C-alpha cells in the first residue's frame, strides 16, 4: 500500500479514537436516522401529505344537491389536471370547469374527487403535492384567482 494512504488512514484512526464515546454514539444515531429517512422517504412524505391535507376528508357534501352525475366530476378533475400539470397553464379550460359549478356541494364534491395529487412542476419548477386549491393557487396569478372566486361567488359558492 502507498505510504501516503497508510499515513492518512492512521491520522483518521487517531482522530476517531480521540472522540469521546458519547459523541461517537450521537454521531451513529444521527447516521442511522438519516439512513432511515432515505430508505423510508416515500412513506414519510405520504404521512406528511395525509397530515397536512386532512381538510379534504372533512369537506361535507350533500349528494342530493349535486348538479351533475358523479362521473362528470371526475371528468372535470381530469380536465383541470391536464390544464395545470407540467409547464404552462391553460386558463380557459379551468375557468370553463369552474363556471359549470352551480352549488356549494358541486364545489365541495369537485375538491373531494380531485383529492391529493402530485403535480409535475415542468422544466424549471419543482413538483408539488396538494389538493385542488393548492394547484389553483400555484397556477393562477392574483387576477385570475380573483376572477375565479368572483365566478364562484356569483353562484353562491364560497372558495
KAHUCOR-V641953 format. One record per residue. N is the residue number from 0. PSI is psi in radians with two decimals (999 if undefined). Layout:
[[N PSI] [N PSI]]
This chain:
[[0 2.65] [1 2.38] [2 -0.58] [3 -0.65] [4 -0.73] [5 -0.75] [6 -0.74] [7 -0.72] [8 -0.74] [9 -0.69] [10 -0.80] [11 -0.69] [12 -0.77] [13 -0.71] [14 -0.78] [15 -0.73] [16 -0.44] [17 -0.19] [18 2.45] [19 2.63] [20 -0.63] [21 -0.77] [22 -0.69] [23 -0.76] [24 -0.76] [25 -0.73] [26 -0.75] [27 -0.62] [28 -0.76] [29 -0.76] [30 -0.76] [31 -0.77] [32 -0.76] [33 -0.75] [34 -0.71] [35 -0.71] [36 -0.69] [37 -0.80] [38 -0.73] [39 0.46] [40 -0.66] [41 -0.68] [42 -0.69] [43 -0.73] [44 -0.64] [45 -0.69] [46 -0.81] [47 -0.67] [48 -0.78] [49 -0.64] [50 -0.80] [51 -0.20] [52 0.54] [53 -0.37] [54 -0.44] [55 -0.71] [56 -0.44] [57 -0.18] [58 2.19] [59 2.45] [60 2.24] [61 1.84] [62 -0.31] [63 -0.36] [64 0.10] [65 2.43] [66 -0.54] [67 2.92] [68 2.66] [69 -0.63] [70 -0.50] [71 -0.59] [72 -0.67] [73 -0.61] [74 -0.74] [75 -0.71] [76 -0.70] [77 -0.71] [78 -0.79] [79 -0.77] [80 -0.80] [81 -0.47] [82 -0.45] [83 -0.30] [84 2.52] [85 -2.91] [86 2.47] [87 2.63] [88 2.39] [89 1.74] [90 -0.59] [91 -0.82] [92 -0.57] [93 -0.85] [94 -0.60] [95 -0.80] [96 -0.78] [97 -0.57] [98 -0.27] [99 -0.34] [100 2.29] [101 -0.43] [102 2.87] [103 -0.62] [104 -0.55] [105 -0.84] [106 -0.79] [107 -0.74] [108 -0.61] [109 -0.74] [110 -0.75] [111 -0.74] [112 -0.67] [113 -0.73] [114 -2.53] [115 2.15] [116 2.70] [117 2.26] [118 2.23] [119 2.10] [120 -0.14] [121 -2.81] [122 -0.78] [123 -0.12] [124 2.70] [125 2.74] [126 2.64] [127 2.70] [128 2.23] [129 -3.12] [130 -3.07] [131 -0.73] [132 -0.67] [133 -0.79] [134 -0.79] [135 -0.79] [136 -0.43] [137 -0.59] [138 -0.50] [139 2.45] [140 3.13] [141 -0.76] [142 -0.71] [143 -0.64] [144 -0.71] [145 -0.73] [146 -0.75] [147 -0.83] [148 -0.62] [149 -0.76] [150 -0.75] [151 -0.70] [152 -0.59] [153 -0.49] [154 0.11] [155 0.42] [156 2.25] [157 2.18] [158 999]]
